[in-house]
């Protein structure tokens, strides 16, 4: 997912930053297009088990400054299955 360009994301101003799900690491990662400068996106209060997709909020009812993460099934019966949660990208925007 192309996030944005600029210093707010942790890269130099004008540089494209990408956001992706790290399924094995159970977190969201923000990184430069060349794969360097990997940074974990904070998700306060959310324990991820199997993040599979991340998309910008678009359309009525969705916050355009947040991303929405989907998860697949949990590895055990104690984990949530197929949930969607919102993560504010405000701290990372210019």
Number of C-alpha atoms within 10 A of each C-alpha: 14 15 19 17 19 17 16 15 26 19 18 13 12 10 15 18 25 19 23 21 20 16 16 10 12 15 20 22 17 24 21 20 13 9 10 10 13 15 14 13 18 15 15 8 6 11 11 21 20 24 24 19 18 20 16 19 17 13 8 7 7 13 15 13 15 16 21 17 21 18 21 16 15 16 11 9 8 7 13 16 16 13 14 13 13 18 20 17 17 11 11 17 15 12
